[in-house]
Amino acid sequence: MEKHIFVNVPLIKRSFLQRLFRQYPSDNAIIEVNNLLAIHCPQDISIQEIQAIQQKYEVDLGAQYGLNLQEFYAVLWNHYVVAEEWSLEFKQQANQLAVLFKLDPAVTTELKNKIGAGPYRQAAITYLSKRRLLTYDRASLEELASQLELSEEISTRIVAEQKQKVIDGYVKILMQKNRCTHDELREAERMTDNFQTPAPLKKQLLQQLRVLVSYWEAEHQPLSAIAIAEGVLQKNETCYFWAPNAQWYETRSRGYGSPELELINKGAVYVTSKRLMFIAEVKTAQIPLERILKVQMGPKGLNVIKDKGKNPVLGLGPATEILQIVITRVIAGEHS
């Protein structure tokens, strides 16, 4: 066969008894098929030649060597794919081989899908690396799927998987730095629109990123005064953060065991230009800013480290991060 896709293989020598009884090693049947392919194109091989081999060795090639026949087909098709010989002649060779070997169309389709999936996936990775699938790139993928005779189900699944990997990779970077700028959020919106991400998944993703945007805003934008209920603030005091449904924890000893955090109260937390306040129905607590040494995240929430006394822990869910940023900035004097 052209380009030596198959290589001639020596036949297995007959044993003494096989020569005596005029028998042949049955595996020579598949070797002879290989050797036919080594010197002829499939179009030049007749069904009669295949039948003659079966009669000579008294075998049913399909029944006894079905996997070998599939392998011959796969080798030919893989050569077609690797060499990118997108020619009608080459496809006709593959079709003739399927006819000669009586391969079920379902089998040849499966082989084409397995062989073509790799190159198609690599092309999808290349085109989607720009976080966009442009019109001409989409057309190129469609053309490649056609040349590879890849099933629509496989090609659609591969593109969907690679789109999701690109999205996941982009989001992973933002999650690792726990911040997202407005430009990065807009890029995520454009990417998911271009990738035609299902609406529920897109909504969930953007909600996650908007939380990170709020962290970035709290860290980089000027602190703004917040209007709150009258009577809460002192004279010449400005509020920069307020949130309801906060939890106030304190460390409590449990007999001879290790100290444990205990939920003391639930209420609203305020950060002002002068203090950190916690206002609940039954208890109000306040810590002057000059007494706060630092704040740091912990398993339950934000640990407020003071110069003396008990160090409370404030829990606010996702907003705990913003609380930490605002307290840190106010303590550092980043406010009007």
ABEGO torsion letter per residue (X at the ends): XBGGABBBBBBBBBBAAAAAAGBBBAAAAAAAAAAAAAABBAAABBAAAAAAAAAAAGBBAAAAAAAAAAAAAAAAAAAAAAAGBBBAAAAAAAAAAAAAAGBBAAAAAAAAAAAAAAAAAAAAAAAAAAGBBBAAAAAAAAAAAAAAGBBAAAAAAAAAAAAAAAAAAAAAAAAAAGBBBAAAAAAAAAAAAAAGBBAAAAAAAAAAAAAAAAAAAAAABBBBBBBBBBGABBBGBBBABBBBGBBBBBBBBBEABBBBBBBABBBBBBBBAABBBBBBAABBBBBBAAABABBBBBAAEBBBBBABEBBBBBBAEAAAAAAAAAAAAAAAGBBX
